[in-house]
C-alpha cells in the first residue's frame, strides 16, 4: 500500500511540466506592446498586478547562472533577474548604456524598483516542502533569508544606471528595522512579498518589504499584511571603500510620499537614539538599575543554595554553533550573503527558546539588526545565543527575548570581532501544551546587566 501511494505521488509530480515553471518576470517599464512581452526582465508589475517572480520556478531549473553565488528557491530567480539588467539594459528600464560615468546619479520613482515574489504554496508541493517546519508552519528563518535577497535586488535595480557600475559600486546591508509578525503566516496558503525603495539619503537608502497572505478572513490589503520589514542599504566605492552617492528617489503617489516622510523621520530618530545610548550609563540612576539587576545574580554566584528556584542565570541558557564560511554562501560582491546570516541566527535563537521553554516557541518579532562588520569567505564564524530576559506579566503569553551575537574569529591571529547582533522575541503556545514554567533570567556580570538594560530600553522605544 505504501509503495502504491509513493508511485502515485511521483506520477502526479511528473505530470507537471518543469519548464512551465520557469520565471515569467514581466516589466511595466518596457516600451513593447501587450502582444510582444519580454519574458524575463529585472522588473515586475505593481502589487495589484498578476506578474511576479515565481518562487517555485528555480526549484526545477538547473543552476547555471551566477555560479557559486548563494542559492535558495528565491535567490535563484533573483540572480537571473539581475543578470538581465546587463544582458538587456533597455528592457530593465533603469539602465543607460550611453552613460558610463560612474559618478553620475539620477532620480528614479519607486515604481522602477518595485518587485513582487509569489509563493504558490497552495498548489506547489515541492516549494511548500522547502518552507515547512516540523510543526507544519512556515520556516521564518528562510523567509528572513528571502527578504534580504529581495531587498538586495531592489537596491540593485534602483542604484545601477549602467553595466560598468557593477565593478565600482558596492551595496551593503547596513541594518534591518524591527520586524513584527502581525498575523500567523501559513505554509499552505499562497504568499506574496512586495517591495520597493521608499527613501534615499546621500549614500544610504531604505527599502520596505511587505509579506502578504490572503485568507478567507482577510478583506483588503491591510488585513492580509503579515509582516513589514525596512532594510537599510549603504553604497560604497569598491576601490576606496568610502561612501558613494546614490540615485535619489522621486515619490509619485500620495502613499509613496507618506512612506518617504515616515522613513526620513525614522532615520532621524535612530540617529538621535544612538547618540543617547552613548550617554546612558553616565548617571546615578543607571548605576542603581545595574545594581538592582545584579543583586539576584550575586546570590546565584555566592550563595547558590539560597537562590530563587524560579530564576536562572543568563549564562545557563546559552547555546552556540560555529561554521567556516564557504564560497557557495557569498553574494555578488564576494561577501557572505546577509540573508544566510539572518537565517542561521534565527534558527539558533529558535533552538535556544525551545530548550528554555520546554516546547516549540512561537516567533513574534525580530528587533533592529545592525550589520557591524562584513563576513568574508573563509571566515570562522561563531554564533552565541542566550535568553537575555523574560517578561512574565501575562502568564498566558510570556515573552522570551533571545540575543544572538555573531563573531568573526581568526584562530591564526587569536582575535574575534562582533559582526552582527540579532534580537528575537518568542512566546509559548497558549493551548496548555507547555509543561514547564517560564523562569526569570538574571545577569551575573555587569556586562550582562548593561546588555539587559539596553534591550529593555530599546523595547520601550
C-alpha positions in Angstrom: 0.0 0.0 0.0 2.8 2.4 0.9 4.6 1.6 -2.4 1.4 2.4 -4.4 1.0 5.8 -2.7 4.6 6.6 -3.4 4.2 5.8 -7.1 1.1 7.9 -7.3 2.9 10.9 -5.7 5.8 10.6 -8.2 3.4 10.3 -11.2 1.5 13.3 -10.0 4.7 15.4 -9.8 5.9 14.2 -13.2 2.7 15.4 -14.8 3.8 18.9 -14.0 5.9 20.2 -16.9 9.1 21.6 -15.2 9.6 24.1 -17.9 6.2 25.6 -17.3 7.5 26.9 -14.0 10.3 28.9 -15.5 10.3 32.5 -14.2 7.9 34.8 -16.1 9.1 38.1 -14.9 7.3 40.8 -16.9 8.1 44.5 -16.9 5.9 47.6 -16.5 8.7 49.7 -17.9 9.3 48.3 -21.4 8.0 50.1 -24.5 6.8 46.9 -26.1 3.1 46.2 -26.5 1.0 43.5 -24.8 1.5 41.2 -27.7 5.3 41.4 -27.5 6.3 41.0 -23.9 9.8 40.4 -22.8 9.6 37.0 -21.0 12.3 37.6 -18.4 13.4 41.1 -17.1 14.5 42.6 -13.9 11.3 44.3 -13.0 7.8 43.2 -12.3 4.3 44.7 -12.1 2.8 46.5 -9.2 1.4 44.6 -6.2 -2.0 44.6 -7.7 -0.8 43.0 -11.0 -0.5 39.3 -11.7 3.0 39.2 -12.9 5.6 38.3 -10.3 8.8 36.3 -9.7 7.6 32.7 -9.1 9.5 31.4 -6.1 9.0 27.8 -7.2 10.3 28.1 -10.7 14.0 27.8 -9.8 13.5 24.5 -7.9 13.1 22.8 -11.3 15.8 24.6 -13.2 19.5 23.7 -13.4 21.6 26.2 -11.5 24.0 27.5 -14.1 23.6 31.3 -13.6 25.9 33.2 -11.2 27.8 30.0 -10.3 29.0 30.0 -6.7 26.6 32.7 -5.5 24.3 31.8 -2.7 21.2 29.9 -3.8 17.8 29.4 -2.3 14.4 29.0 -4.0 14.1 32.8 -4.3 17.7 33.8 -4.8 18.0 31.6 -7.9 15.3 33.7 -9.6 16.7 36.9 -8.3 20.2 36.3 -9.6 18.6 35.6 -13.0 16.6 38.8 -12.8 19.7 40.8 -12.0 21.6 39.3 -14.9 19.0 40.6 -17.4 19.9 44.2 -16.4 23.2 43.8 -18.0 22.2 41.4 -20.8 19.2 43.6 -21.9 19.6 47.0 -20.3 16.8 48.7 -22.4 14.3 46.1 -21.1 15.3 46.9 -17.5 14.0 50.4 -17.9 16.6 51.8 -15.4 20.0 51.4 -17.1 21.6 53.8 -19.6 24.2 52.2 -21.8 25.3 55.5 -23.3 26.3 57.0 -19.9 29.4 55.3 -18.5 30.2 57.9 -15.9 30.2 56.0 -12.6 29.8 59.3 -10.6 26.6 60.3 -12.3 23.4 60.0 -10.4 19.8 60.4 -11.3 16.4 60.3 -9.7 14.0 57.4 -10.1 10.4 56.8 -8.9 9.7 53.8 -6.6 7.9 52.1 -9.4 11.2 51.3 -11.2 12.4 49.2 -8.3 9.1 47.7 -7.1 9.3 43.9 -7.2 6.9 41.1 -6.3 7.7 37.5 -5.4 4.9 34.9 -5.4 4.9 31.7 -3.4 2.2 29.4 -4.7 2.2 27.3 -1.6 -1.4 26.0 -2.1 -0.6 24.4 -5.5 3.2 23.8 -5.4 4.1 20.9 -3.2 7.8 21.0 -3.9 8.1 24.7 -2.9 5.9 24.2 0.1 8.1 21.5 1.5 11.1 23.8 1.2 9.4 26.2 3.7 7.7 23.8 6.1 9.0 23.4 9.6 8.4 20.3 11.8 5.2 21.8 13.3 3.6 22.3 9.9 4.2 26.1 9.9 6.4 28.4 8.0 10.2 28.4 8.4 10.7 32.0 9.4 14.4 31.8 9.0 14.1 31.1 5.3 11.6 33.9 5.0 14.1 36.3 6.5 16.7 35.0 4.1 14.4 35.8 1.2 13.6 39.2 2.5 17.3 40.2 2.5 17.7 38.7 -1.0 14.8 40.7 -2.4 15.9 43.9 -0.7 19.3 43.5 -2.3 17.8 43.0 -5.7 15.6 46.1 -5.3 18.6 48.3 -4.2 20.5 46.9 -7.2 17.7 48.0 -9.6 17.4 51.5 -8.1 21.2 52.3 -7.9 22.7 50.8 -11.1 22.5 53.2 -14.1 24.8 51.3 -16.5 26.7 47.9 -16.5 30.1 49.4 -15.6 28.7 50.3 -12.1 28.8 46.7 -11.2 32.6 47.0 -10.8 32.6 50.4 -9.0 29.6 50.3 -6.6 29.1 48.0 -3.6 25.7 47.8 -2.0 25.8 46.5 1.6 23.0 45.7 4.1 23.6 48.2 7.0 20.6 47.4 9.2 17.1 45.9 9.3 14.4 47.7 11.3 12.2 45.9 13.8 10.0 43.2 12.2 6.8 42.3 13.9 4.5 39.4 13.0 1.1 40.9 12.6 -0.7 37.6 11.9 0.3 34.0 11.7 2.0 33.0 8.4 0.6 29.8 7.0 2.6 27.4 4.9 -0.3 26.0 2.8 -1.7 29.4 1.6 -0.2 31.4 -1.2 2.2 34.1 -0.1 3.5 37.3 -1.7 6.4 39.6 -0.9 6.2 43.1 -2.3 9.0 45.7 -2.0 10.3 49.0 -3.3 12.7 51.8 -2.4 11.0 54.3 -0.1 13.7 56.7 1.0 17.2 57.7 -0.2 19.8 59.8 1.6 23.2 60.7 0.2 24.8 57.3 0.5 22.1 55.2 2.2 18.6 54.0 1.2 15.7 52.3 2.8 13.7 49.5 1.2 10.3 48.5 2.6 9.1 44.9 2.1 5.6 43.7 2.8 4.7 40.0 3.4 1.1 39.5 2.3 -1.1 36.4 2.7 -4.8 36.5 1.8 -7.2 34.1 3.5 -11.0 33.9 3.7 -10.9 36.2 6.7 -9.0 39.0 5.0 -10.9 41.6 3.1 -8.3 44.1 2.0 -4.6 44.8 1.6 -4.1 45.9 5.2 -5.8 42.7 6.6 -3.6 40.4 4.5 -0.4 42.1 5.7 1.5 39.6 7.9 4.9 41.4 8.2 6.6 44.7 7.3 10.4 45.0 7.1 12.5 48.0 6.4 16.0 47.3 5.2 18.8 50.0 5.1 21.5 49.6 2.4 24.6 51.8 2.0 26.6 52.4 -1.1 30.4 52.1 -1.0 33.1 52.8 -3.6 34.6 49.4 -4.4 38.1 50.8 -4.8 38.3 53.3 -1.9 35.8 51.8 0.5 34.3 55.3 1.1 30.7 56.1 0.9 29.2 56.5 -2.6 26.4 58.8 -3.8 23.3 57.0 -4.7 20.4 57.7 -7.1 17.7 59.8 -5.4 14.1 58.9 -5.3 11.0 60.8 -6.7 7.8 59.7 -4.9 4.9 59.9 -7.2 1.8 58.8 -5.4 0.5 60.0 -2.0 1.3 56.7 -0.4 4.9 56.9 -1.7 5.2 60.4 -0.3 3.9 59.3 3.1 6.4 56.4 3.1 9.2 58.7 2.3 8.3 61.0 5.2 8.0 58.2 7.6 11.3 56.8 6.6 13.0 60.2 6.9 11.6 60.7 10.4 12.7 57.1 11.3 16.3 57.7 10.2 16.4 61.0 12.2 15.1 59.3 15.4 17.5 56.4 15.0 20.5 58.8 14.8 19.3 60.6 18.0 18.8 57.3 19.8 22.3 56.1 19.0 23.7 59.4 20.4 21.6 59.0 23.6 22.8 55.4 24.1 26.4 56.6 24.4 25.4 58.7 27.5 23.0 56.3 29.1 25.3 54.9 31.8 26.8 58.1 32.9 24.3 58.9 35.7 23.5 57.6 39.1 20.0 56.3 38.1 21.6 53.8 35.6 24.0 52.6 38.3 21.1 51.9 40.6 19.4 49.9 37.8 22.6 47.9 37.3 22.9 47.1 41.0 19.3 46.0 41.2 19.7 43.6 38.3 22.9 42.2 39.7 21.5 41.6 43.2 19.9 38.2 42.4 22.8 37.2 40.2 25.2 37.7 43.1 23.1 35.3 45.2 23.4 32.6 42.5 27.2 33.1 42.5 27.9 33.5 46.2 25.0 31.5 47.8 23.5 29.2 45.2 21.6 27.2 47.7 19.5 30.3 48.6 18.9 31.4 45.0 15.4 31.8 43.7 14.3 28.5 42.1 12.1 30.4 39.7 15.1 32.2 38.2 18.1 31.1 36.2 21.4 32.8 35.2 21.7 34.1 31.7 24.9 32.1 31.3 22.9 28.8 31.9 20.6 29.5 28.9 23.4 29.8 26.3 23.8 27.8 23.1 26.3 28.3 20.3 27.4 26.9 17.0 30.3 27.5 14.6 30.9 27.3 10.8 33.6 28.1 8.3 32.0 30.4 5.6 32.1 28.7 2.2 32.2 30.2 -1.3 28.7 28.9 -2.1 27.4 31.3 0.6 28.7 34.5 -0.9 26.7 37.3 -2.6 27.6 39.2 -5.8 30.2 41.2 -4.0 32.0 38.1 -2.7 30.9 38.7 0.9 28.7 36.2 2.8 25.1 36.7 2.0 23.3 38.7 4.8 20.2 36.6 4.5 22.2 33.4 5.2 23.5 35.0 8.4 19.9 36.0 9.5 18.6 32.5 8.9 21.4 30.9 10.9 20.9 33.4 13.7 17.1 32.8 13.8 17.4 29.1 13.8 19.8 29.2 16.8 17.5 31.6 18.6 14.6 29.3 18.0 16.5 26.3 19.4 17.6 28.4 22.4 13.9 29.4 23.1 12.8 25.8 22.6 15.3 24.4 25.1 14.4 27.2 27.6 10.6 26.9 27.3 10.3 23.2 27.0 8.0 23.4 24.0 8.2 24.8 20.4 8.2 28.6 20.7 6.1 31.0 18.6 8.0 33.8 16.9 6.7 37.3 17.5 9.3 39.8 16.3 12.9 40.5 15.3 14.4 43.7 16.6 16.6 46.2 14.8 19.7 44.4 13.3 22.9 46.2 12.6 25.5 44.6 10.3 28.6 45.9 12.0 31.3 44.1 10.0 31.2 42.2 6.7 31.8 38.5 6.8 34.1 37.1 4.1 34.5 33.7 2.5 36.8 31.5 4.7 36.0 33.4 7.9 35.4 31.2 11.0 32.1 32.4 12.3 30.7 31.6 15.7 27.1 32.3 16.8 26.4 32.6 20.5 22.9 32.9 21.8 21.2 33.3 25.2 17.9 34.2 26.8 18.6 37.8 27.7 15.4 38.5 29.7 11.8 37.3 30.0 8.6 39.2 30.5 6.1 37.3 32.7 3.4 39.9 33.3 0.9 37.9 31.2 1.1 34.2 32.2 -0.8 33.2 29.1 1.7 34.9 26.8 5.2 35.1 28.4 7.8 36.8 26.3 11.2 35.2 25.8 13.9 37.7 24.5 16.8 36.0 22.7 20.1 37.6 21.9 22.4 36.1 19.2 25.8 37.5 18.6 27.9 36.5 15.6 31.7 36.7 15.9 34.2 36.6 13.1 37.0 34.5 14.7 40.6 34.4 13.3 42.4 31.5 15.0 45.7 32.4 13.3 45.6 35.8 14.9 43.8 34.8 18.1 41.2 37.5 17.5 37.4 37.7 17.4 35.2 40.6 16.3 31.5 41.0 16.5 29.9 41.1 13.0 26.2 41.1 13.9 23.8 41.2 16.8 20.3 39.8 16.5 17.4 40.0 18.9 14.3 37.8 18.6 11.2 37.7 20.7 9.2 34.4 21.2 6.3 33.3 23.2 4.8 29.9 24.0 1.6 28.2 22.8 -1.4 29.3 24.8 -3.1 25.9 24.3 -1.7 24.5 27.6 0.9 22.2 25.9 3.8 23.8 27.7 4.6 21.7 30.8 7.5 23.7 32.3 7.1 27.1 34.0 8.9 30.0 32.2 11.6 31.3 34.6 13.0 34.8 35.1 16.5 35.3 33.8 19.1 37.2 35.8 22.6 38.5 34.9 25.7 37.5 36.8 28.1 40.2 35.5 27.9 43.9 35.0 28.4 43.5 31.2 25.3 41.2 31.0 23.3 43.7 33.1 24.2 46.5 30.7 23.0 44.4 27.8 19.7 43.7 29.5 19.1 47.4 30.3 19.9 48.4 26.8 17.5 45.8 25.3 14.7 46.7 27.8 15.0 50.4 26.9 15.1 49.5 23.2 11.8 47.5 23.6 10.2 50.5 25.3 11.2 52.8 22.5 
